[in-house]
């Protein structure tokens, strides 16, 4: 049988916790997350500013502007605070929508029991 076709993403979005990384998180914890976007299509018509962030149990306190690191790589930093930990998983999702395949990245974190 043939394997299902994997949709290639038009951009690769990755997260890295650069400050405040822990095994589990409590309400009020703050952390700094670096978001990296690598564009597959060099002539991407979708502005970096159109990257949407969806947060669960988290809130962005402040962020840097997007910085270009190479021909097709961009990054920015977000300062995030944990707002709610009622048995929920914390997550930060980035979505880029375009007429190609767009991009998606997710950072999931454990809540302290």
Secondary structure by P-SEA (a helix, b strand, c coil): ccccbbbbbcbbbbbbbcccccccccccbbbbbbbbbbbcccccccccccbbbbbcccccccccccccccccccccccccccccccccccbbbbbbbcccccbbbbbbbbccc
